[in-house]
Amino acid sequence: MCGIVGYVGKESAQEVILQGLEKLEYRGYDSAGIAILEDGVIKSDKFKGRLSVLSDYLNDHPISGSLGIGHTRWATHGAPSDENSHPHLNKESTIAVVHNGIIENYVSLKEELIAKGYEFKSQTDTEVIVHLLDSIYEGDLLEAVNKLTKLIRGAYAIGVVCSKNPGEMVAVRNESPLIVGLGKDENFIASDIPALLKYTRDVCILENGETVHLTPEKVTIYSKDHEIVQREKFTVDWDVESASKGGYDYFMLKEIHEQPTAIRETLLRRLDENGKIKLDDIKLTKEDLEKITKVYIVACGTAYNAGLIGRYAIEKFAQIPVEPDIASEFRYREPFIDQNTLLIVISQSGETLDTLAAIREAKRKGARILSITNVVGSSVARESDDVFYTWAGPEVAVASTKAYTTQITALYMIALDLALTKGTITEEFYFDTINKMKELPEKVERILENAEDIKKIAEDIKDSQSAFYLGRGLDYQTAMEGALKLKEISYIHTEAFAAGELKHGTIALIEDGTPVIAIAGQESLYEKMLSNIQEVKARGAYVISIAKESKKEIEAQSDRVIYVPDVDDILAPVLTAVPTQLIAYYTSLIKGNDVDKPRNLAKSVTVE
Ligand code: F6R
């Protein structure tokens, strides 16, 4: 996730771009930069840090000119730094590029460019774009970008300006978002609509594979095959506040809907050209693994719940016993830690103090730390030996959703990689599981298509004093996350129970009408789960089941059923989590709560 703004017109490009970037800071905020054509020369400034670092500098050192591009970054390849910030320029500073996305084949392209004598200043994948453009540019910027798209692979939105083509800007998109803003004697590009609302409400959305050529007077969109495309403009009638939520009422709903992309990115960015998992920042060798006698997974809240799924995956695939623990408890219970311990920590923000304290304690005792985090350069990332970054993009809503499903995705990948290194799974199983994981984003999309149906369930449970989630095996872990989500934003007292435990006490809580959300996503435990559903139903529970779509017979035991696509048991938690997120979201919404900022909570918990 990064934000792009580009301007070609008659006004101050600096002002338009800075105003636009301010509205895109939610897409990334670890560095920002700008490139403007001033008197025939591209001037560029870029800095690590918030956008304010750049704007403060430009206040004192303004750049004049009416053609330019800007970028706010959420670091992916290469930590936040001035050098890794965008725009990237060629050696002569005649071409400047901003990019959002990933160039999957950047390693081989970089090698080829280095062989041709190009020097790289950054660790980014983006820098290959500008040097490639330099190598193919023959006077026509649009033609150069067309050629570029034949050479690069991956997800991208790219904006380019060239000092030899004053008054022109070219942009192209594949998967990453890009819109075109239409003005009078001025035109714009941006990653998202809010960036442009101060200047225009007339926009066109670029489709995948399309390129756009902009001058102050004209915008021409080209298809993948370089045919001119007639695109209807539309007029935005949202206010700025709702536009930054991409048309969604709340960030939480937006983030729930971003999950297919987030899961896809987390997975695909870590697959090499042969479809194998590449854990660049994790250097655990077979010899390292052989020495490991103890694995802990430590995290807080939702991240801990993701860790519980990770435990199953690592134990199943890599056959290494794993002990999960809550970070705030872990360090006070004197765990057995030595040089042969691997501590896997999970933290969306990378700044949770309890988690950091657990890292420090384990490190002090000699453990090796592998972290899964969403924020590049965060404290957790910095203090770990090995890091796996999820690619969820900034998560704004306090209730974590896309971070959770990408953390699980990351844990599956780590488990598969460890297992293959250890030789506990076959290559066939490994690739088969990766292929099944590739289907997850589309399966999540299918669940989201029916999101609105879950409103009815929220209506049913909104006035309840308490609610229960039930599950067995991996479904129990999903139940824990579902219960946390529902309680934290709806304020309904919700507990999760292992369905087999009911008869040992909990079932006494079931009364007429008590909502019980039964997760029945595990084929291997399905029959047993049906019996548990019957037990609570017989005592008056109002049962909402979450089941695989081939399990229609569950309807006879349930008051309502939410189906998810069929999937292997081990991968089911990614799918069954989504309805639980929607149940929580709609219940909170209907109750009139502040969905994104529930009472008493904060997004980043930096206190003990
Ligand atoms: C719940 C939620 C929290 C966080 C927890 C850890 O929706 O978001 O439970 O998961 O505070 O935060 P991170 O992952 O940033 O360490």
Boltz pocket constraint, residues with backbone or C-beta under 6 A from the ligand:
constraints:
  - pocket:
      binder: B
      contacts: [[A, 300], [A, 301], [A, 302], [A, 303], [A, 304], [A, 346], [A, 347], [A, 348], [A, 349], [A, 350], [A, 351], [A, 352], [A, 355], [A, 398], [A, 399], [A, 400], [A, 401], [A, 484], [A, 485], [A, 488], [A, 602], [A, 603], [A, 604], [A, 605]]
      max_distance: 6.0
